[in-house]
Amino acid sequence: MQTYGVASLLFSIVSMFFIYIQYQRVAQFIFAVSLISFSWSIILSLLEIRLSTKAIEIELSDIEGLEDPSVMEYLKKKFERE
């Protein structure tokens, strides 16, 4: 995920260079590649967040013995007691 984010920034910089030296078509193509790379980075980030959330829910269900391993349900139960 981070690799695609960094690549996106690098492609954006290269695109700006091509704009500076008046190669508009090349700059547009490289910027499009930059946008695709950034989009892919965001998608991978969302997938990693979902995976991490599920892992935390599983860990909490093992620790607390919850029937339904849901972080939101765990937090609701925890704050209702206090």
N, C-alpha and C positions, 0 to 999 in steps of 0.2 A: 504494500500500500504506500509506504513512504517513498519507495523508489519511483513510483509513478508520479507522486506529487513533486518530487525534486526534478524529475524529467520534464514535467509540465512547466516548471519555472525556467528551466534551462532553455526549453524550446521557445518560451515567451521572450527571453532575452535575445536569442538568435533571431527571432522574428523582428524584434525592434531594430536589430542591426541591419537586417535586410530592408526595412522601411527607411532607415537612415541613408543607405547607399542606393535608394531608389529602385529596388527590385520588388515591386509590389506583389506580383504573382507568387514569387517564391515566399515572400513574407506571409501572404495569405495561407498558402499551403502549410507552412511550418506552424502558423498560429492555429490552424485547424487540428493539426497533430497535437499541439499543446492542449487544446480543449478536450480532445478525445482522451488524452492521457490523464488530465485532471478529472474528467468524469469517471473514468475507470478507477482512479484513486478514491474518489468519494464512494463509489459502489462497494469497493473492497473494505473501506472503513466501516460502512454500515453493516456489512456482513460480519466483520470482526466484532463490532459492538454487540450484535445479536448473539454471536457465539459466546462472548464473554458474559453477557447477561444470563444466558442459559446455564453456563458453568457455575456462576454464582448461585443461581436458584437451586441447582443440584447440590452444591456444597451446603447451602443453608438447610435444605431438606434433610441432609444427612446429619447435620449438627443438631437441629431442633426437633427432628422427627415429625416434620410437617406432613400432613396428608397430601396437600396440594402445593407443590414446590413453586410458589409464585412470590416474587420479591414484594410486590405490592400488598398481597394478602398478609405476608409476614410483618411488614411495616405497620399495616392497619391494626393487626392483633397486638403488636408491641406497644403502640401508642394508646390503644384503648385501655390497656391495663393500668397505665400510669395516670 
